[in-house]
Structures are given as structure tokens and as C-alpha cells.
Amino acid sequence: GGDHTITYPILQALAAKHGPVGLVHVDAHTDTGDTALGEKIYHGSPFRRCVQEGLLDRGRVVQIGIRGSSYESDPHKYCREQGFRVVPAEECWMKSLEPLMREVRVQMGDKPMYISFDIDGLDPAYAPGTGTPEIAGLTPAQALEIIRGCKGLNIVGCDLVEVAPMYDVSGNTALLGANLLFEMLCVLPGVKTL
């Protein structure tokens, strides 16, 4: 996909069909900002807009890999107030995320949920081709643990956003993004894998 703004209309359509959905959101940023340059809809605000429109089942929102600079002393306050579970990147460093995903599976239950994966959730050593890189992110193996950990859930859609070809001189970001999308397709309900 393009930037993270694309998730907003997708979730509008899904909520119209399924009601508020759960969300597994992998990102360096919470994307719950209010405005930028006077605009309310931009790549840093989609999940605030979704909350305001009642598109998310807020008790079933998990944000994984969050890190980076902020203009606020408590950058996750809004998310916590909404009932989101925020998993900062430092809670993921140097360990398997399988235990986390077991907890996430319980939290999601059998209700409809969506996966939104911003490539900048990964460390820029692996995915430099993005517009807002942040150091000390997730590894590709952890990304696979997150996606594969969603297998069997009631996934009604997924996306991968923020790959910026002009910054991806090696092509590694595109390769990683394509593989993660393939993995997401493999965990959709009804898909049989070997």
C-alpha cells in the first residue's frame, strides 16, 4: 500500500460490514495524532480517526514495536486511555514474540480483526526504504512470529504500508514487504498451507 492513511477507509468499509474490529498494528508510531499542518487526515492520524468513528473494538487493539521520538512527555497516553495495549519495541528486544502472540490470540478471541503492518515497525537495518525510520525496531523473524501468530484468528483484512521505493536503494525493503504480505495471505481464514 501507500502511506498509513489507506487503512482508514479500509476500516470504514470493514466496520460497515462487521462492526468494530480488533486490530494488530505493527509500527514504530501509534498513528493516533490529531492534526499535522492543519490536516486531520494524514499518515500519523488514521487510528485516532478510527476511534472517533467507532471503527475499532478498542479493547482488542494491540500496537507492537512502538518507539521513536515524540512531541509529548507521555506519547502513549491517548492509546492507553482508549484501552489499546501498547507494546513498546524495548519490550520485544532480543526475545521471541510467540508468548506475546499467545496473549494477543486470547485478546482477539473469535471476533473479526485486522492486521495493519507499517514497514517502519522493523529496524531500518532491515527495512531502510521508508519515510519515517526509527532505530531499534523489530527483526524480520519477529515480524514472522507476529503474522504467523495470527493464524486461526478471524482475520477480515490486512495491509502493509509505508514502503518508499525512492529510499529503498538496495531493494531489501520491497523484498521484505512482499514476503510479509505473502505471509499475511497465508494466515487468512480458509487458506491451506503445507
GROMACS elastic network, one bead per residue, 0.5 to 0.9 nm:
[ bonds ]
;  ai    aj funct       b0    kb
    1     4     6  0.80404   500
    1     6     6  0.72409   500
    1   159     6  0.69003   500
    1   160     6  0.60023   500
    1   162     6  0.70168   500
    1   163     6  0.76921   500
    2     5     6  0.77587   500
    2     6     6  0.67263   500
    2   160     6  0.84175   500
    2   161     6  0.54867   500
    2   162     6  0.56555   500
    2   163     6  0.71348   500
    2   164     6  0.81639   500
    3     6     6  0.63759   500
    3     7     6  0.85519   500
    3    42     6  0.85674   500
    3    43     6  0.58496   500
    3   118     6  0.84845   500
    3   161     6  0.55018   500
    3   163     6  0.78353   500
    3   164     6  0.87746   500
    4     7     6  0.58288   500
    4     8     6  0.78969   500
    4    31     6  0.81095   500
    4    42     6  0.78600   500
    4    44     6  0.72872   500
    4    45     6  0.84997   500
    4    46     6  0.69917   500
    4   116     6  0.86451   500
    4   117     6  0.89724   500
    4   118     6  0.72246   500
    4   160     6  0.85617   500
    4   161     6  0.57696   500
    4   162     6  0.64756   500
    5     8     6  0.57777   500
    5     9     6  0.79731   500
    5    41     6  0.71607   500
    5    42     6  0.57316   500
    5    44     6  0.76412   500
    5    45     6  0.75184   500
    5    46     6  0.56918   500
    5   161     6  0.89707   500
    6     9     6  0.61788   500
    6    10     6  0.67040   500
    6    11     6  0.89938   500
    6    43     6  0.82065   500
    6    46     6  0.81990   500
    6   159     6  0.88240   500
    6   161     6  0.81847   500
    7    10     6  0.51005   500
    7    11     6  0.60850   500
    7    12     6  0.86021   500
    7    46     6  0.68567   500
    7    47     6  0.84733   500
    7   116     6  0.74156   500
    7   158     6  0.88529   500
    7   159     6  0.74344   500
    7   161     6  0.86566   500
    8    11     6  0.53049   500
    8    12     6  0.63069   500
    8    13     6  0.88927   500
    8    41     6  0.89395   500
    8    45     6  0.89347   500
    8    46     6  0.52921   500
    8    47     6  0.72047   500
    8    49     6  0.73951   500
    8    50     6  0.65116   500
    9    13     6  0.63011   500
    9    14     6  0.86358   500
    9    46     6  0.89675   500
   10    13     6  0.52508   500
   10    14     6  0.62519   500
   10    15     6  0.86030   500
   10   157     6  0.85296   500
   11    15     6  0.58374   500
   11    16     6  0.83361   500
   11    20     6  0.86161   500
   11    21     6  0.80411   500
   11    50     6  0.74213   500
   11    55     6  0.64536   500
   11    56     6  0.80861   500
   11   114     6  0.83183   500
   11   157     6  0.88520   500
   12    15     6  0.52988   500
   12    16     6  0.62227   500
   12    17     6  0.89101   500
   12    50     6  0.76645   500
   12    53     6  0.83377   500
   12    55     6  0.63536   500
   13    16     6  0.51606   500
   13    17     6  0.66505   500
   13    18     6  0.87849   500
   14    17     6  0.52273   500
   14    18     6  0.58836   500
   14    19     6  0.72853   500
   14    20     6  0.81075   500
   14    21     6  0.77275   500
   14    55     6  0.82419   500
   14   114     6  0.89819   500
   14   156     6  0.75783   500
   14   157     6  0.80895   500
   15    20     6  0.51217   500
   15    21     6  0.64710   500
   15    54     6  0.83605   500
   15    55     6  0.54306   500
   15    56     6  0.77523   500
   16    19     6  0.58699   500
   16    20     6  0.82674   500
   16    55     6  0.83201   500
   18    21     6  0.70607   500
   18   112     6  0.69250   500
   18   156     6  0.87096   500
   19    54     6  0.85781   500
   19    55     6  0.69511   500
   19    56     6  0.81869   500
   19    57     6  0.84102   500
   19   112     6  0.84916   500
   20    54     6  0.64124   500
   20    58     6  0.82952   500
   20   112     6  0.81681   500
   20   113     6  0.87034   500
   21    55     6  0.65544   500
   21    57     6  0.50871   500
   21    58     6  0.82878   500
   21    60     6  0.77342   500
   21    61     6  0.85593   500
   21   111     6  0.74388   500
   21   112     6  0.53988   500
   21   114     6  0.67828   500
   21   156     6  0.86758   500
   22    56     6  0.60091   500
   22    57     6  0.51939   500
   22    58     6  0.70981   500
   22    59     6  0.77601   500
   22    61     6  0.54355   500
   22    62     6  0.82644   500
   22   107     6  0.89679   500
   22   108     6  0.63910   500
   22   111     6  0.74797   500
   22   112     6  0.63202   500
   22   114     6  0.61205   500
   22   115     6  0.86381   500
   23    56     6  0.72831   500
   23    57     6  0.78882   500
   23    58     6  0.84123   500
   23    60     6  0.63479   500
   23    62     6  0.61922   500
   23    63     6  0.80457   500
   23   108     6  0.81900   500
   23   112     6  0.89034   500
   23   113     6  0.54426   500
   23   115     6  0.58424   500
   23   116     6  0.72599   500
   24    60     6  0.82524   500
   24    61     6  0.60984   500
   24    62     6  0.50703   500
   24    63     6  0.62058   500
   24    64     6  0.76515   500
   24   104     6  0.82866   500
   24   108     6  0.88449   500
   24   113     6  0.75809   500
   24   114     6  0.63260   500
   24   116     6  0.62948   500
   24   117     6  0.80803   500
   24   146     6  0.87619   500
   24   150     6  0.87110   500
   25    30     6  0.84197   500
   25    61     6  0.74975   500
   25    62     6  0.60386   500
   25    64     6  0.61935   500
   25    65     6  0.88011   500
   25   114     6  0.82971   500
   25   115     6  0.60350   500
   25   117     6  0.58738   500
   25   118     6  0.78154   500
   26    29     6  0.85870   500
   26    30     6  0.88619   500
   26    62     6  0.82986   500
   26    63     6  0.57517   500
   26    65     6  0.60202   500
   26    66     6  0.76947   500
   26   115     6  0.80608   500
   26   116     6  0.63925   500
   26   118     6  0.59143   500
   26   119     6  0.80806   500
   26   120     6  0.85043   500
   26   121     6  0.56293   500
   26   122     6  0.86035   500
   26   143     6  0.84538   500
   26   146     6  0.86115   500
   27    30     6  0.68274   500
   27    31     6  0.84081   500
   27    63     6  0.71007   500
   27    64     6  0.63518   500
   27    65     6  0.56104   500
   27    66     6  0.58120   500
   27    67     6  0.83190   500
   27   116     6  0.84097   500
   27   117     6  0.64011   500
   27   119     6  0.70090   500
   27   120     6  0.59126   500
   27   122     6  0.76449   500
   27   137     6  0.89581   500
   28    31     6  0.89507   500
   28    64     6  0.79538   500
   28    65     6  0.55249   500
   28    67     6  0.51007   500
   28    68     6  0.66099   500
   28    88     6  0.85317   500
   28    89     6  0.78088   500
   28   118     6  0.76696   500
   28   119     6  0.85753   500
   28   120     6  0.57060   500
   28   122     6  0.76477   500
   28   123     6  0.89028   500
   28   132     6  0.85955   500
   28   133     6  0.79401   500
   28   134     6  0.66334   500
   28   137     6  0.72222   500
   29    32     6  0.82932   500
   29    44     6  0.77942   500
   29    63     6  0.87632   500
   29    65     6  0.80114   500
   29    66     6  0.52649   500
   29    67     6  0.62929   500
   29    68     6  0.71606   500
   29    69     6  0.89525   500
   29   118     6  0.88339   500
   29   120     6  0.83903   500
   29   121     6  0.78400   500
   30    33     6  0.78899   500
   30    44     6  0.76393   500
   30    45     6  0.85207   500
   30    47     6  0.78415   500
   30    63     6  0.69979   500
   30    64     6  0.89859   500
   30    66     6  0.65224   500
   30    67     6  0.86598   500
   30    75     6  0.85793   500
   30    76     6  0.75791   500
   30    79     6  0.76806   500
   30    86     6  0.84365   500
   31    34     6  0.89776   500
   31    43     6  0.69101   500
   31    46     6  0.61398   500
   31    47     6  0.59304   500
   31    48     6  0.72904   500
   32    44     6  0.61711   500
   32    46     6  0.64879   500
   32    47     6  0.51662   500
   32    49     6  0.78026   500
   32    78     6  0.76331   500
   32    79     6  0.74572   500
   33    36     6  0.79216   500
   33    40     6  0.84933   500
   33    42     6  0.88212   500
   33    43     6  0.89648   500
   33    44     6  0.55067   500
   33    46     6  0.80686   500
   33    47     6  0.82238   500
   33    48     6  0.65687   500
   34    39     6  0.83900   500
   34    40     6  0.60009   500
   34    41     6  0.82545   500
   34    44     6  0.80045   500
   34    45     6  0.58447   500
   34    48     6  0.68403   500
   34    49     6  0.82091   500
   35    38     6  0.56994   500
   35    39     6  0.51930   500
   35    41     6  0.71955   500
   35    42     6  0.76616   500
   35    44     6  0.82391   500
   35    45     6  0.70936   500
   36    39     6  0.52643   500
   36    40     6  0.67552   500
   36    41     6  0.82127   500
   36    42     6  0.71598   500
   36    44     6  0.80943   500
   36    45     6  0.86003   500
   37    40     6  0.86594   500
   39    42     6  0.68314   500
   40    45     6  0.69595   500
   40    46     6  0.89258   500
   40    49     6  0.81382   500
   41    44     6  0.80016   500
   41    45     6  0.60198   500
   41    46     6  0.67649   500
   41    49     6  0.76746   500
   42    45     6  0.55497   500
   42    46     6  0.68964   500
   43    46     6  0.64080   500
   44    47     6  0.81999   500
   44    48     6  0.88383   500
   45    48     6  0.54802   500
   45    49     6  0.64170   500
   45    50     6  0.87796   500
   46    49     6  0.52207   500
   46    50     6  0.61899   500
   46    51     6  0.87542   500
   47    51     6  0.61117   500
   47    52     6  0.85331   500
   47    56     6  0.84164   500
   48    51     6  0.50920   500
   48    52     6  0.62342   500
   48    53     6  0.87147   500
   48    78     6  0.89324   500
   48    79     6  0.88429   500
   49    52     6  0.50651   500
   49    53     6  0.62874   500
   49    54     6  0.86716   500
   49    55     6  0.86577   500
   50    53     6  0.51914   500
   50    54     6  0.61332   500
   50    55     6  0.51029   500
   50    56     6  0.62954   500
   51    54     6  0.51047   500
   51    55     6  0.61038   500
   51    56     6  0.59879   500
   51    57     6  0.85867   500
   51    58     6  0.75620   500
   51    82     6  0.79663   500
   52    55     6  0.78105   500
   53    56     6  0.82848   500
   54    57     6  0.76203   500
   54    58     6  0.86432   500
   55    58     6  0.87437   500
   56    59     6  0.85036   500
   56    60     6  0.79072   500
   56    61     6  0.74605   500
   57    60     6  0.54974   500
   57    61     6  0.68564   500
   57   113     6  0.88319   500
   58    61     6  0.54110   500
   58    62     6  0.89405   500
   58    82     6  0.61894   500
   58    83     6  0.55833   500
   58    84     6  0.59024   500
   59    62     6  0.85613   500
   59    82     6  0.78560   500
   59    83     6  0.52274   500
   59    84     6  0.60104   500
   59    85     6  0.79155   500
   59   107     6  0.80489   500
   59   108     6  0.88484   500
   60    83     6  0.81003   500
   60    84     6  0.69931   500
   60    85     6  0.79835   500
   60   104     6  0.84603   500
   60   107     6  0.60301   500
   60   108     6  0.56633   500
   60   109     6  0.87484   500
   60   113     6  0.82793   500
   61    83     6  0.76406   500
   61    85     6  0.61967   500
   61    86     6  0.84955   500
   61   107     6  0.86327   500
   61   108     6  0.82325   500
   61   113     6  0.89477   500
   62    84     6  0.58601   500
   62    86     6  0.59813   500
   62    87     6  0.73639   500
   62   104     6  0.74349   500
   62   107     6  0.89003   500
   63    66     6  0.68609   500
   63    84     6  0.73384   500
   63    85     6  0.62028   500
   63    87     6  0.58720   500
   63    88     6  0.80369   500
   64    85     6  0.84605   500
   64    86     6  0.63376   500
   64    88     6  0.62685   500
   64    89     6  0.68972   500
   64    92     6  0.84410   500
   64   121     6  0.78005   500
   64   146     6  0.89692   500
   65    86     6  0.83782   500
   65    87     6  0.61208   500
   65    88     6  0.51100   500
   65    90     6  0.77584   500
   65    91     6  0.82315   500
   65    92     6  0.71839   500
   65   121     6  0.56063   500
   65   122     6  0.77655   500
   65   137     6  0.64027   500
   65   138     6  0.63727   500
   66    86     6  0.72633   500
   66    87     6  0.64601   500
   66    89     6  0.53170   500
   66    90     6  0.85136   500
   66   121     6  0.72179   500
   66   137     6  0.82278   500
   67    70     6  0.88503   500
   67    88     6  0.59444   500
   67    89     6  0.58199   500
   67    90     6  0.79273   500
   67   121     6  0.86260   500
   67   134     6  0.72511   500
   67   135     6  0.83511   500
   67   136     6  0.80762   500
   67   137     6  0.76589   500
   68   133     6  0.87656   500
   68   134     6  0.56878   500
   68   135     6  0.74464   500
   68   136     6  0.87435   500
   69    72     6  0.88623   500
   69    75     6  0.87921   500
   69   134     6  0.83099   500
   70    73     6  0.75098   500
   70    74     6  0.84463   500
   70    75     6  0.61956   500
   71    74     6  0.88572   500
   71    75     6  0.74979   500
   72    75     6  0.52132   500
   72    76     6  0.88602   500
   74    77     6  0.55954   500
   74    78     6  0.86486   500
   75    78     6  0.74434   500
   75    79     6  0.85036   500
   76    79     6  0.53407   500
   76    80     6  0.62688   500
   76    81     6  0.86664   500
   76    86     6  0.73476   500
   77    80     6  0.52167   500
   77    81     6  0.61149   500
   77    82     6  0.87023   500
   78    81     6  0.51021   500
   78    82     6  0.63848   500
   78    83     6  0.89315   500
   78    84     6  0.88652   500
   79    82     6  0.51661   500
   79    83     6  0.65507   500
   79    84     6  0.53141   500
   79    85     6  0.75841   500
   79    86     6  0.72796   500
   80    83     6  0.50707   500
   80    84     6  0.52724   500
   80    85     6  0.67159   500
   80    86     6  0.72592   500
   81    84     6  0.74604   500
   87    90     6  0.82562   500
   87    91     6  0.64994   500
   87    92     6  0.77687   500
   88    91     6  0.55913   500
   88    92     6  0.72184   500
   89    92     6  0.51758   500
   89    93     6  0.64927   500
   89   121     6  0.85278   500
   89   136     6  0.72783   500
   89   137     6  0.60202   500
   89   138     6  0.68505   500
   90    93     6  0.52085   500
   90    94     6  0.88705   500
   90   136     6  0.78998   500
   90   137     6  0.82496   500
   91    94     6  0.88679   500
   91    95     6  0.86972   500
   92    95     6  0.60801   500
   92    96     6  0.75630   500
   92    97     6  0.68603   500
   92   137     6  0.86118   500
   92   138     6  0.72455   500
   92   142     6  0.84243   500
   93    96     6  0.85626   500
   93   136     6  0.81366   500
   93   137     6  0.80074   500
   93   138     6  0.73304   500
   93   139     6  0.88891   500
   95    98     6  0.89783   500
   95   142     6  0.84069   500
   96    99     6  0.72179   500
   96   100     6  0.83254   500
   96   141     6  0.85353   500
   96   142     6  0.66826   500
   96   145     6  0.76409   500
   97   100     6  0.51492   500
   97   101     6  0.62083   500
   97   102     6  0.87390   500
   97   142     6  0.61482   500
   97   143     6  0.87191   500
   97   145     6  0.60824   500
   97   146     6  0.68048   500
   97   149     6  0.87071   500
   98   101     6  0.50456   500
   98   102     6  0.62663   500
   98   103     6  0.88455   500
   98   142     6  0.85475   500
   98   145     6  0.60944   500
   98   146     6  0.74247   500
   98   149     6  0.68508   500
   99   102     6  0.51614   500
   99   103     6  0.66521   500
   99   104     6  0.88150   500
  100   103     6  0.52255   500
  100   104     6  0.62590   500
  100   105     6  0.87337   500
  100   146     6  0.85202   500
  100   149     6  0.89698   500
  101   105     6  0.59915   500
  101   106     6  0.85901   500
  101   145     6  0.76905   500
  101   146     6  0.63367   500
  101   147     6  0.89869   500
  101   148     6  0.89561   500
  101   149     6  0.54421   500
  101   150     6  0.74408   500
  102   105     6  0.51832   500
  102   106     6  0.65789   500
  102   107     6  0.88125   500
  102   149     6  0.72376   500
  103   106     6  0.52591   500
  103   107     6  0.62905   500
  103   108     6  0.87659   500
  104   108     6  0.60817   500
  104   109     6  0.85562   500
  104   149     6  0.84542   500
  104   150     6  0.83334   500
  105   108     6  0.51889   500
  105   109     6  0.61677   500
  105   110     6  0.87587   500
  105   149     6  0.75504   500
  105   150     6  0.68441   500
  105   152     6  0.88486   500
  105   153     6  0.71295   500
  106   109     6  0.52587   500
  106   110     6  0.87633   500
  108   111     6  0.66184   500
  108   112     6  0.80809   500
  108   113     6  0.70730   500
  108   153     6  0.74349   500
  108   154     6  0.84542   500
  109   112     6  0.85818   500
  109   153     6  0.72613   500
  109   154     6  0.81592   500
  110   113     6  0.85328   500
  110   152     6  0.88185   500
  110   153     6  0.61999   500
  110   154     6  0.57068   500
  111   153     6  0.79550   500
  111   154     6  0.59627   500
  111   155     6  0.85292   500
  112   153     6  0.78935   500
  112   155     6  0.58695   500
  112   156     6  0.59655   500
  113   153     6  0.75575   500
  113   154     6  0.59640   500
  113   156     6  0.59193   500
  113   157     6  0.74473   500
  113   158     6  0.89399   500
  114   154     6  0.84068   500
  114   155     6  0.55764   500
  114   156     6  0.58172   500
  114   157     6  0.51026   500
  114   158     6  0.54956   500
  114   159     6  0.84053   500
  115   147     6  0.82022   500
  115   150     6  0.85929   500
  115   155     6  0.74490   500
  115   156     6  0.85743   500
  115   157     6  0.65730   500
  115   159     6  0.64224   500
  115   160     6  0.84843   500
  115   184     6  0.82340   500
  116   157     6  0.85522   500
  116   158     6  0.55866   500
  116   159     6  0.50082   500
  116   160     6  0.61459   500
  116   161     6  0.77811   500
  117   120     6  0.85426   500
  117   121     6  0.74076   500
  117   158     6  0.78180   500
  117   159     6  0.60528   500
  117   161     6  0.63095   500
  117   162     6  0.88627   500
  117   180     6  0.87960   500
  118   121     6  0.56693   500
  118   122     6  0.81730   500
  118   159     6  0.82666   500
  118   160     6  0.57041   500
  118   162     6  0.58583   500
  118   163     6  0.80853   500
  119   122     6  0.58628   500
  119   123     6  0.87276   500
  119   127     6  0.67860   500
  119   129     6  0.85678   500
  119   130     6  0.71178   500
  119   133     6  0.89551   500
  119   160     6  0.67953   500
  119   161     6  0.61978   500
  119   162     6  0.59255   500
  119   163     6  0.62758   500
  119   173     6  0.78450   500
  119   176     6  0.85634   500
  119   177     6  0.68809   500
  120   123     6  0.67460   500
  120   124     6  0.70231   500
  120   127     6  0.69491   500
  120   128     6  0.80620   500
  120   129     6  0.85962   500
  120   130     6  0.64107   500
  120   131     6  0.82506   500
  120   132     6  0.68527   500
  120   133     6  0.56159   500
  120   134     6  0.69326   500
  120   137     6  0.77889   500
  120   138     6  0.88846   500
  120   161     6  0.87496   500
  120   162     6  0.72046   500
  120   163     6  0.82235   500
  121   124     6  0.87327   500
  121   127     6  0.89279   500
  121   133     6  0.84730   500
  121   134     6  0.81392   500
  121   137     6  0.59702   500
  121   138     6  0.61640   500
  121   139     6  0.88160   500
  121   143     6  0.86334   500
  122   125     6  0.81947   500
  122   126     6  0.67543   500
  122   127     6  0.63133   500
  122   128     6  0.89386   500
  122   133     6  0.86693   500
  122   134     6  0.84849   500
  122   135     6  0.86619   500
  122   136     6  0.82028   500
  122   139     6  0.57799   500
  122   140     6  0.69638   500
  122   142     6  0.88388   500
  122   143     6  0.76180   500
  123   126     6  0.57231   500
  123   127     6  0.62953   500
  123   128     6  0.77618   500
  123   133     6  0.76404   500
  123   134     6  0.68381   500
  123   135     6  0.57111   500
  123   136     6  0.56012   500
  123   138     6  0.54099   500
  123   139     6  0.63965   500
  123   140     6  0.86574   500
  124   129     6  0.77030   500
  124   130     6  0.82249   500
  124   133     6  0.59522   500
  124   134     6  0.67491   500
  124   135     6  0.63012   500
  124   136     6  0.80735   500
  124   137     6  0.73556   500
  124   173     6  0.88350   500
  125   128     6  0.61661   500
  125   135     6  0.81588   500
  125   136     6  0.89394   500
  125   137     6  0.88400   500
  125   139     6  0.89583   500
  126   139     6  0.73240   500
  126   140     6  0.73771   500
  126   172     6  0.70015   500
  126   173     6  0.68700   500
  126   176     6  0.79442   500
  127   130     6  0.71379   500
  127   133     6  0.83600   500
  127   163     6  0.83808   500
  127   168     6  0.79449   500
  127   172     6  0.64416   500
  127   174     6  0.81173   500
  127   176     6  0.72683   500
  127   177     6  0.84544   500
  128   131     6  0.86271   500
  128   133     6  0.68021   500
  128   163     6  0.88803   500
  128   164     6  0.88632   500
  128   167     6  0.68925   500
  128   168     6  0.62350   500
  128   169     6  0.86367   500
  128   170     6  0.88290   500
  128   172     6  0.78830   500
  128   173     6  0.63195   500
  129   133     6  0.81487   500
  129   162     6  0.84303   500
  129   163     6  0.59039   500
  129   164     6  0.51853   500
  129   165     6  0.61408   500
  129   166     6  0.71768   500
  129   169     6  0.74022   500
  129   170     6  0.85474   500
  129   171     6  0.79445   500
  129   172     6  0.78900   500
  129   173     6  0.54491   500
  129   174     6  0.77685   500
  130   133     6  0.60593   500
  130   162     6  0.57642   500
  130   163     6  0.50723   500
  130   165     6  0.77464   500
  130   166     6  0.85642   500
  130   167     6  0.63059   500
  130   168     6  0.73752   500
  130   173     6  0.79468   500
  131   162     6  0.69704   500
  131   163     6  0.77652   500
  131   164     6  0.63690   500
  131   167     6  0.75559   500
  132   162     6  0.85159   500
  134   137     6  0.69228   500
  138   141     6  0.82272   500
  138   142     6  0.61671   500
  138   143     6  0.69110   500
  139   142     6  0.51825   500
  139   143     6  0.63503   500
  139   144     6  0.88124   500
  140   144     6  0.63205   500
  140   145     6  0.86879   500
  140   176     6  0.77217   500
  140   180     6  0.87280   500
  141   144     6  0.51159   500
  141   145     6  0.63117   500
  141   146     6  0.87932   500
  142   146     6  0.62579   500
  142   147     6  0.87092   500
  143   146     6  0.51642   500
  143   147     6  0.62974   500
  143   148     6  0.84874   500
  143   180     6  0.76740   500
  144   147     6  0.51679   500
  144   148     6  0.57620   500
  144   149     6  0.79656   500
  144   180     6  0.72553   500
  144   183     6  0.74717   500
  145   148     6  0.52603   500
  145   149     6  0.56108   500
  145   150     6  0.86516   500
  146   150     6  0.66702   500
  147   150     6  0.53818   500
  147   151     6  0.73116   500
  147   180     6  0.78714   500
  147   183     6  0.67880   500
  147   184     6  0.62132   500
  147   187     6  0.74378   500
  148   151     6  0.54438   500
  148   183     6  0.72422   500
  148   184     6  0.77790   500
  148   186     6  0.84750   500
  148   187     6  0.65758   500
  149   152     6  0.84102   500
  149   153     6  0.88399   500
  149   187     6  0.87396   500
  150   153     6  0.56248   500
  150   154     6  0.86652   500
  150   155     6  0.79208   500
  150   184     6  0.87346   500
  150   187     6  0.67599   500
  150   188     6  0.86823   500
  151   154     6  0.85626   500
  151   155     6  0.83674   500
  151   184     6  0.87913   500
  151   186     6  0.81533   500
  151   188     6  0.69661   500
  151   189     6  0.76858   500
  152   155     6  0.80644   500
  152   187     6  0.70564   500
  152   188     6  0.77438   500
  152   189     6  0.65352   500
  152   190     6  0.89074   500
  153   187     6  0.83624   500
  153   188     6  0.81320   500
  153   189     6  0.73462   500
  154   188     6  0.79445   500
  154   189     6  0.65962   500
  155   158     6  0.76341   500
  155   187     6  0.80937   500
  155   188     6  0.59653   500
  155   189     6  0.65340   500
  156   188     6  0.77292   500
  156   189     6  0.82279   500
  157   188     6  0.79798   500
  158   181     6  0.84630   500
  158   184     6  0.70519   500
  158   185     6  0.83752   500
  158   188     6  0.88996   500
  159   181     6  0.74505   500
  159   184     6  0.83345   500
  160   163     6  0.81269   500
  160   177     6  0.69708   500
  160   178     6  0.87658   500
  160   180     6  0.78122   500
  160   181     6  0.66025   500
  161   177     6  0.84457   500
  163   167     6  0.85590   500
  163   168     6  0.80403   500
  163   173     6  0.67607   500
  163   174     6  0.67346   500
  163   177     6  0.73359   500
  164   167     6  0.56913   500
  164   168     6  0.64698   500
  164   173     6  0.83411   500
  164   174     6  0.84494   500
  165   169     6  0.74148   500
  165   171     6  0.77438   500
  165   173     6  0.81553   500
  165   174     6  0.74287   500
  166   169     6  0.69875   500
  167   170     6  0.87852   500
  168   171     6  0.52993   500
  168   172     6  0.69073   500
  168   173     6  0.61057   500
  168   174     6  0.73753   500
  169   172     6  0.80400   500
  169   173     6  0.88936   500
  170   173     6  0.77260   500
  170   174     6  0.89200   500
  171   174     6  0.54285   500
  171   175     6  0.62911   500
  171   176     6  0.87312   500
  172   175     6  0.50287   500
  172   176     6  0.60762   500
  172   177     6  0.84574   500
  173   176     6  0.51249   500
  173   177     6  0.59692   500
  173   178     6  0.85060   500
  174   178     6  0.60019   500
  174   179     6  0.85167   500
  175   178     6  0.52415   500
  175   179     6  0.62562   500
  175   180     6  0.86639   500
  176   179     6  0.51833   500
  176   180     6  0.61595   500
  176   181     6  0.86385   500
  177   180     6  0.51279   500
  177   181     6  0.61852   500
  177   182     6  0.86248   500
  178   181     6  0.51371   500
  178   182     6  0.62253   500
  178   183     6  0.86880   500
  179   183     6  0.62320   500
  179   184     6  0.86793   500
  180   184     6  0.62343   500
  180   185     6  0.87043   500
  181   185     6  0.62709   500
  181   186     6  0.86477   500
  182   185     6  0.51180   500
  182   186     6  0.63178   500
  182   187     6  0.89984   500
  183   186     6  0.50097   500
  183   187     6  0.65765   500
  184   187     6  0.53358   500
  184   188     6  0.66332   500
  185   188     6  0.54619   500
  185   191     6  0.77429   500
  186   189     6  0.84737   500
  186   191     6  0.59807   500
  186   192     6  0.74550   500
  186   193     6  0.67394   500
  187   190     6  0.83451   500
  187   191     6  0.66491   500
  187   192     6  0.85832   500
  187   193     6  0.85899   500
  188   191     6  0.57986   500
  189   192     6  0.86307   500
